[in-house]
Each structure stands twice: as structure tokens, then as C-alpha cells.
Amino acid sequence: MSLLRIFSFHIFLLLAATSCGDTKRERRKSTAKREQRSAIAAADEKLPLSRDTLEPAIVTDKLPGDSDDPAIWVSRTADEPSVVLGTDKGDSTGGVYTFDLAGHVVPARSITPLLRMNNVDVEYGVRAGRKLMDIAVATERNRNVLRVFSMPDMRPIDGGGIIVFDGDVARAPMGIALYRRPHDGQVFAFVSGKTGPLTGYIGQYRLTFENGRVTGTKVREFGAYSGRKEIESIAVDDALGYVYYSDEGAGVRKYHADPDSSSRELALFATRGVREDHEGLAIYARDSTSGYLVLSDQGAGRIQIFPREGLAGNAHAHPLLAAIPVRARETDGLDVTARAVSAAFPRGMLAMMSNRGRFHFYRWDDVQARIDAVLAAHR
């Protein structure tokens, strides 16, 4: 063997050893980071909470990736139990999972793998030919599409997905909320992207059931954006006809939900007293006109409560009623219902995303007790 070949072989061995060493060091660093995150998470679980911290009735099974947003589906028949949907926004582990009311995943009704699922919402009584059906719609961010499923069987009925924002990757869909217009039953989807323009951030799509699948047609873009962070969470009040969304770092904005109405902003509230981000947003309807708007105050580990009906003489005034600390941490999405979900949740449920892949289910009775206590203390 020539000296040149021997020298080249030794150089190869040296480079291979160096590369192997670099790989091992990177693995050790990665392991150390995971261990550090686990230690932080464990410490966070033991952090002292205030005496009035709201404790969940149920903590769900852990998802394989990153939990993001829940949606409560309430059954109208005794033979079909109510369920809670929850998204996993992992790039490779993403999906829409179905949980029973004990917090356990129902594998047969969970859709995986999907590509970075963000938000999910449900709507009832959607016209599908000659029948009515309930649906769930979720944003599949890495494919720029909405996914539509029949409820409660979670059967895909979208032909593979509805493209939104013309497939613009910069506006990859995150937030979703559904609106069923009372006078004709037409269903619309409100969609927010990862980013967007200062005006026209929200896209509104008319959903139509044709030839066995749901299609979407954009009917308008509307809504102001502060430009500070992003807009994700959206909530719709079907009965009163309003749509709300969280402009993170700025506040909650309110508009008419009907695309045939004005696109003028009606209110901007919750502009102070929110730590880090304005996140999950949902509506608790006590009756057809009154109730609460529930907002995740993410950095503070609490929910903020506002009057759904506004104030006497000003339906668009939404002052803070109560701020309630919760066990859920770093909550992105939340959902709420006033309907009896089961014997354990007779006055409804609040479902919240919590970090480390889980969701928390709270009895609304417990939430209402905290609201009543705060209001009584300020009378």
C-alpha cells in the first residue's frame, strides 16, 4: 500500500471519529435538554398555587405530541355519549383525537397522522342533502387546508381537505370557528392564518355539502390586526350573530358574523391585564341572549370572564367580570358549553388545553361558583 493511500486512510479514520464524536455530543446535548425540560415540567407541577385555583374534574390521557385546542361535542341522544375533541399539533404526530368524558383517548374515532393540527370546532344541524348532520372542522396547518369530519364517528367528508387563503404558506391556517346563520341554516367557517395583513386578516368561507363531500367558498376577508404577534383563537355567537377573535398582545376584537352585514369593528376589549398572550376564546350561553365570554390569559395561568350581552344600553361594552386562576398551564385553546354533558357535568363543561400534551375538563358549576364569589365581593 502506498504512503499516500495509508495517509488518506488515516485521515478518513480521523474524520470519522470526529464526526462520531460530534454526533454523540449532539445526542448528549439533546438528551440533556429533554431532561432539563422534564425537570422544569415536574417543578411546574409542584408550584404553589393560590388557594382559589380551580382544579379540573378530569385530566386527559397524554397525547404523543403537543396538545393545542379542544372542542366539546354534546350528544342529543341517550345511546351516544358526548365526547371532547383535542388537537395534537405535532408535525409528525399530529391529529384530531377523541376523548371520552373520563379523559381517555378513543382510538377508533381519532384521526392520525395529520400534519400540524391547530384548532378545531364543531357545529350542529348542518344541511347535508335531505338530512342534518353534526360536523367538526380542524385546521391542518402544514397542508394549508381545513379538514371536515362527520360527528361523532369522525368520518372524513372533505375529499382530502379544503384549501384556504389560496394555499399561501405564509397564511397557513391556525384558528377556526364555525357559524350557523339562524335564518337559513347556512354554515360558515372563520379562519385565521399564521400571519396576515393589517386589515382583512380573517377569512370567511361558506361550507356546502355537494356530492357527498363538503366544499368551501371564500365570501369575505375582514378584521383588523395589530401586527404585534398573531391571531389564532376565534369564537362565534350563533344566536346573537357576532364573531370574536384574540389579537394576541392587543385584545379581543368583535364583528358581525353574517358576511352580508357590515365589516366594521364593533369592539376591542381586554386590552389590559393579560399577561403574555390573549389565547383561547369561547362563549358560555346561559340562554339565548346572556352568558359569558371566556378568555385564556395564558401567561397568568387563569381565565378571564366578560359579559356576553354587554352592558345595559351598550351591547358592545364587555368589561372584565372575574379572573379565575386554573390548574391548566400555558393554555392555548379552550371550549365551553352550557349544556349538560353528563351527570358529572350537569351545568356544562369548560375544556382547556394544558401543556405537556394534555387537556383539563372543569365542571361549570365550579367556574360559576368562582364568578359568583367575585361578583358578590365587589357589590
N, C-alpha and C positions, 0 to 999 in steps of 0.2 A: 504493500500500500504506500502510495507516495506521501511525502511530508505534507503536501498541500491538502490531500484528502483527509489525512489524520487531523490536521489543524481544523479543517472545516467541520469534521465530525465532533471535535471537542467544542467548537463554537456552538454547534447545534444543541449539544447536551447542556451547555451553559444557559442558552436562551430558553430551552425547555424547562429547566429547573427554575429559572427566574419567573417564567410565565406561570408555572405551577404554584410557586410561592405567592405570586400576586393574586392568583385565583383563591388560594387558601386564605390569604389576608382579607380579601373582599368578602369571602364567606364568613370569616370570623366577625368582620365589621357588621355584616348583615344580621348575623345571629345576635351580636351584642345590641344592635338597635332594636330587634324584636324583643329581647329580654328586657331592655330598658322601657319599651312601650308597655310591656306586660306589667312591669313593676309600677309604672305610673298609673296604669288602669286599676291595679289592685289597690294602690294607695287611694285613688279617687273613690273607690267603693267604700273606703273606711273614713272618708272625710266627714267631719261632724256637720250635720245638717241642722237647720233651725227646727225648733220644736213643732212648728206648724207645717213642716214639709209634708206634702201629700204623698202617701205611699200607694203604689199600684196594687190592685187586686190580683193581677196576673203579670208575670214576666215571661215572655215567649221563649221558645227554643232559639238557639243562636244560629244565624244564617252563616253560610260559608264565607261570604264576603263582607259587604258594607251596607247595612240597613239604611233606608232613606225615607220612605213615605208610606203611611198606611191608608187604607180605605175600608170603611165598615159597610158590609152588605147585610141588611136586615131582612130575614125571611118573612114572608107573609103567610106561610102555611106551617102547621104543626109537624109535618113529616120531614121538613127540610130545615136543618139548623142554620142559624146565622153564622157568618164567618167574617174574618178580617183578612184583607189582602195586605201584603207588605212587599215592597220592592227591595231588591239587592242590586246595588249599582256597581258591583264588581265588573271589570272588563271581561273576565273570562268566566266568572261565577254568577253573572247577572241573571235575574229572573224576576217573575212575579210569583210569590209564594202565598199559599192559602193556609191560614191558621184557624184551628177550631177555637172555641171560647175558653179552652183550658190552656191555650198558648202553644199547642203542638202543631207542627207542620203537617199538612195533609198532602203527601207526595203525589197522589193521583190527580190532584187539582192544582198543582204548582207547575208553572211553565218555565223550564230551564233547558239549556243555557240560552240566555239572551245577552245582548251587548250593551251594557251600562244602562240599566233601567233607573230612571229617576222618580217621577211622580206618577200616581195612579188615582183614578176617581171612578165612582160608579154612578149610574143613572138608572131610574126605574121607568117601566112602561114605555119603552121605545118601540115605535111602529116598525114592524118587520113583516111586510106583506099584509096578510089578514090577521096577524096575531101581534100581541105585545110581548116584549121580552126585556129583561134587565141586562145591562152591559157594563163591562169595566173597560176603561181606556187608560193606557200607560204610555209614557214616552220612552222609546228606545233610542237613546241619545247617539250612540256610535253608528247608527244607521239612518239618522235623521227622519225617523218615522214615528207615527202613532200606531200602537198595537191595540186591537179591539177584540174582546172576548165576550162570549155569552156567559151569563151568570145563572146559577152558581157552578156550572160544570166546567167553566174556563176553557171553552172550545174556541179556537181562533176563528174569527169571521171577517177578517180584513184582507184576505188574499195575500198575506205576507207583510202588510204594513201600508200606511198612508203617508206619503212623503209630505213634509211641511216645510215652509219657508223656501220652497223651490230647491230643496236639497242643499242650501247654503250651510257649509260646515261650520262657519263662524257663528251661525244662529242655531246650532244643534239643540233640539228641544229638551227642555228640563221640566217646566211646570205644566200642569194640565188640570182643567176643571170643566165639568160638563154642566150644560144649561138646557133644561126642557121648558120651552116657551109655553106658558099656560094656555093661551088662546087657541093654539093649533097643534100643540104637541111636538113641534119641530125641535130637534136636538142639535145643539152646537157644542163645539169643543173650543175652549180658550187655551192657547198655547204660548208659553214664554220660552225664549231661547237663552243659550249661554251668554250671549251678548245681543245688542240690538241698537237701533237708532234712538236718539233722544226723544223723538215723537214717533209713534207707531210701533212700539216695542212688542205689543201683544197681537198675536194673530188669532182671528176667529174663523172657525171652519164649520160649515153646515155638514152634518153627517146624514147620509142617506143609505137606506138598505135597498140594494138592487141586485137581482140575480144571485141571491144567497150570500152576499157579502156587503160590508159597509164601506162606502167611499166617502171622501171628504172634499169639499169645495171651499176655498177661501172666500169669505164675504167682506172682510174688512181687516185693516190693521189700525190700531189705535193705542193710546196710552202714553203718558209721559214717563220718562226715565231720568233719574238724577245724574246718571253717569258715574256714581260712586262705586258700586260693586256689581250686583246683578239682580235680576228679578226671577224668582223661582216659584214661590207658593202663590196659588190663585184659589179663590173661593167664590162660589156663586150662590146668591139667594134667589132660588127659582120663584118663590111666591111674591117677593117684593120687586124682583126684576133688577137686581144690582149685582155687579161683579167687583170684587176687591182683589188687590194683589199687594204683596210685600216688596217694596222697593228697598232693598237691603241697605241699611245705613241712613235712610231718608225718612221712611214712614210707610203707612198703608194708604193706598190710593183707591178711590171709589168712582165707578162709572155706571151708566146704564148698560144692562146686559143685552138688550134687544138691539141687533145691528141696524134696525130701522129707526132707532132713537138717536138722539144727539150723542156725539163722541166727546162732549165737553166734560172735563173733570168735575165731579161733584164734591169731593172732599179729599183732603190729605190730613191724616191724623196719626197718632202715636209717633210724633216727630221727636219726642224727648223721653228719656228714662228707659231706653232699650240699650242693653249692653251688647256690643259686637254687632249682631245681625237681627233684623226682622225676618223670621223664618215662617214656619208652618202657620196656616190660617184656616179657620173653619167656622161654621155657623151652627149654633145651638138654637133651634126654633121651638120655643115654648108653645106657641100657637101660630096662627097664620101671619101675625104682624110683629110679635115681640120675642125677645130672647137675647142671645149674647153673640158677640164676635170674640173668638178665642185666638190669641196670637202667641206663638212661641218666642219668648225673649231668650234667645239661645245662650248668650254668654252669661246670663244671670241664673240660668237653671230654673226658670219659672215660666208660668203663663200669665198673660195679661188679658183682662176681661173688659169688654166695651159693650155698650147697649146697642143691640141690633137695630132697634127702632129709632135711634137718635134721641133727641130731646123734644119736649113739647114745643111746638112751633118751629122746630128745625130738625127735619128728618136726617139731615146730613151732618149733624154735630154728634161726635162719638167720643165723649170724654172717658178717661180711664175710670173704671169702677173698682177694680181689685187687681192685685198682683199676688199670685199664689206660687210659692216655691214647690217644686216637684222633684221626685227621685230621679226621673229621666234626665240624662246628661246630654248636652250638646245637641238638643233636638232640632232636626231639620223639619221633617213633615209631621203633621198631626191631623186627626179627623175626629169628628164628634157626631153623635146622633142623640136625639131626644126620645126616640122610640125604644120601647122595651126590647132589649136584645135577648135576654133570658131571665130566669128567676133571679140570677145573681146580679143582673144589671137592669132593675125594673124601671128606672127613670132615664135609661140611656147609658152611653159609654163615651169616654174620652180615650182615644188610642194615640200614643205618642212614640215616635222613633227615639231610641236611646243609643248611645254609642256602643261599640263592640258587638254590632250585629243583632241587636235585639229590639223588641217593641214592648211597651208597657200599656196595659189596659187598666183604666181607672173607672170606678163607679161614679156616675154623675151625681149621685146622692152626696158623695164626699166632696166633690167640687162645689156643689150648690151650698153645702154647709159652710164652706170657707167663704164663699161670696156673701152669704147672709151675715156671717160674723163680721166681715169687714164693713159692710154697709151699716150694720147696727152700731158698730163702734164710731162711725162718723155722723150719726144722726144727732 
